[in-house]
Amino acid sequence: MSASTTAAAPLRAYSYPGLDKPTFLAELQMHADQDCIVQGQYWKNGRGCAVGCSLHSVQRRLGLASIAYNDHSQFETYLGIPRILAWLEDRIFEGLALAEARLWPMRFAEAVQPGADLSGVWNQFAPWLLREIVLPTLGDKHPKQRKAIIAVAKGYETNWATLTPRKASQQATAAAAYAAAAAAAYAAAAARLGIHERAVECLRAMLAVR
């Protein structure tokens, strides 16, 4: 089998050499103790958001000359956490009250188990978001939109298993684009509906897989 057709190995949380879970948590705690965790910026003048502080922790611990503090894909490289979950951590962080936001990076990181494959977490969270948050905003109106939302939620839950391979591939590609857009759109919906605290507990429970 050629390298081009070999399936990529799944990401494994906290598996990067020199960056295990206790080490990463200790770095995040240092940021919290020094009042470095703030909303509204990735990393500037020694302070940053959940993602910025997480990536600054990576940089410090590994001795990297530089790192892109706004690059959510770095969570995959160094922490074994899918970038869509980094986006969710980011959006939830920005929507929480400041006191809760300062605790969120640690709470997020603590929920993740070493060696866990978190690739299925978004497929759990997306249906919850669609059914519990989006659908109720429609009420009994917009039947076509409701049907589409329910279908997408079902698709995530079944990993598009009812589709032909070709259509499944097309749908998965579309779903990946939707995931990125949904994470960004989450902030606006959550701010309006006040669901950040619910999302925190839901996501933490889903992260605690082994």
Stockholm file with secondary structure:
# STOCKHOLM 1.0

chainA/1-210         MSASTTAAAPLRAYSYPGLDKPTFLAELQMHADQDCIVQGQYWKNGRGCAVGCSLHSVQRRLGLASIAYNDHSQFETYLGIPRILAWLEDRIFEGLALAEARLWPMRFAEAVQPGADLSGVWNQFAPWLLREIVLPTLGDKHPKQRKAIIAVAKGYETNWATLTPRKASQQATAAAAYAAAAAAAYAAAAARLGIHERAVECLRAMLAVR
#=GR chainA/1-210 SS CCGGGSCCCCCCTTCSTTCCHHHHHHHHHHHHHTTCBCSSCSEETTEECHHHHHHHHHHHHHTCSCCCTTCTTHIIIIICCCHHHHHHHHHHHHHSCHHHHHHHHHHHHHHSCTTCCCTTHHHHHHHHIIIIIIHHHHTTCCHHHHHHHHHHHHHHHHTTTTSCHHHHHHHHHHHHHHHHHHHHHHHHHHHHHTCHHHHHHHHHHHHCCC
#=GC SS_cons         CCGGGSCCCCCCTTCSTTCCHHHHHHHHHHHHHTTCBCSSCSEETTEECHHHHHHHHHHHHHTCSCCCTTCTTHIIIIICCCHHHHHHHHHHHHHSCHHHHHHHHHHHHHHSCTTCCCTTHHHHHHHHIIIIIIHHHHTTCCHHHHHHHHHHHHHHHHTTTTSCHHHHHHHHHHHHHHHHHHHHHHHHHHHHHTCHHHHHHHHHHHHCCC
//
